């Protein structure tokens, strides 16, 4: 499975917004699978941020980003987005897009082992 490709990171001040994009070729040969965004700050574990089921469009978020981040998809462009609003310094991290061949396991969607393909990451830096 081809590696997803992320884009859209950058540096913003607290309260600002960014939109990350992730292109995955998995859209061209599967209809129902799981796409997710993870992030990793220096010294921290990689953590799940948001996930979307590509078939039905169901989504989930980690508690710290609920109400601020939105994951969405545009199937015609093989793309998943992460709209990040009201950014905080603690959101600073390398953000990774991940793809799974299977549908989202909502009980354990943050399990990194569920995702077989990862992007290279895009850096998000939020200054106070």
C-alpha positions in Angstrom: 0.0 0.0 0.0 1.4 3.3 -1.0 2.5 5.8 1.6 0.1 8.6 2.3 1.4 12.1 1.6 0.7 14.9 4.1 0.9 18.7 3.5 -0.3 21.9 5.1 1.8 22.2 8.3 3.3 25.5 9.4 3.8 28.0 12.1 0.9 30.0 13.6 0.1 32.0 16.7 -2.2 30.6 19.4 -5.8 31.0 18.3 -4.9 30.6 14.7 -5.9 27.9 12.2 -4.3 25.4 9.8 -5.6 22.8 7.5 -3.6 19.6 6.9 -4.2 17.4 3.9 -3.4 13.8 3.3 -3.5 12.1 -0.1 -3.9 8.3 0.0 -4.0 6.0 -3.0 -6.1 3.6 -1.0 -9.1 5.5 -2.1 -8.6 4.2 -5.7 -9.1 0.5 -4.8 -11.0 0.3 -1.5 -14.3 1.9 -0.5 -14.5 1.4 3.3 -11.3 1.7 5.4 -9.9 3.9 8.2 -7.9 7.0 7.9 -6.5 8.8 10.9 -4.3 11.6 12.0 -1.7 11.1 14.8 0.8 13.5 16.3 4.0 13.3 18.1 5.8 16.0 20.1 9.4 15.7 21.1 9.8 13.3 24.1 6.2 12.1 23.8 4.4 9.0 22.5 2.7 9.2 19.1 -1.0 9.8 19.9 -4.2 9.5 17.9 -5.9 12.8 17.1 -8.8 12.0 14.9 -10.1 9.2 12.6 -12.6 8.8 9.9 -14.4 5.8 8.4 -14.2 6.4 4.7 -17.3 4.3 3.9 -19.9 6.0 6.1 -18.0 9.1 7.1 -18.1 8.5 10.9 -15.5 10.3 12.9 -13.9 10.4 16.3 -11.5 12.6 18.2 -9.2 12.6 21.1 -10.7 14.7 24.0 -8.2 17.5 23.8 -9.1 18.5 20.3 -12.9 18.0 20.4 -14.7 21.2 19.3 -11.5 22.6 17.7 -10.4 20.1 15.1 -12.5 18.5 12.3 -11.5 15.5 10.2 -13.1 15.2 6.8 -12.6 13.6 3.4 -12.9 14.4 -0.3 -13.1 11.1 -2.1 -12.8 12.7 -5.6 -9.4 13.9 -4.6 -8.3 10.8 -2.5 -7.8 13.2 0.3 -8.4 13.4 4.1 -8.3 16.8 5.8 -7.7 17.9 9.4 -9.0 21.4 10.0 -7.5 22.8 13.1 -9.0 25.9 14.7 -8.2 27.8 17.9 -4.7 26.2 18.0 -2.9 26.1 21.3 0.9 25.8 21.9 0.3 22.2 23.2 -0.9 21.3 19.7 2.6 21.7 18.4 3.9 18.4 17.1 4.7 16.5 14.0 1.4 15.4 12.5 1.2 12.0 10.7 -1.5 10.6 8.4 -2.2 6.9 8.7 -4.2 4.5 6.6 -5.6 1.1 7.5 -6.9 -1.5 5.0 -9.7 -2.2 7.4 -12.7 -0.3 8.8 -12.1 1.8 12.0 -12.0 -0.1 15.2 -13.9 2.5 17.3 -13.0 0.7 20.6 -9.3 1.0 19.9 -8.9 3.5 17.1 -5.7 5.0 18.6 -3.8 1.7 18.3 -0.9 2.5 16.0 -0.6 -1.2 15.0 -3.9 -1.0 13.2 -2.5 1.3 10.6 -0.2 -0.3 8.0 0.8 2.8 6.1 2.1 6.1 7.4 3.1 9.4 5.9 6.4 11.2 6.5 4.7 13.8 8.7 4.1 17.6 8.6 5.3 19.9 11.3 2.8 22.2 13.2 4.2 24.8 15.5 2.0 27.0 17.6 3.5 30.0 19.4 2.0 31.7 22.4 
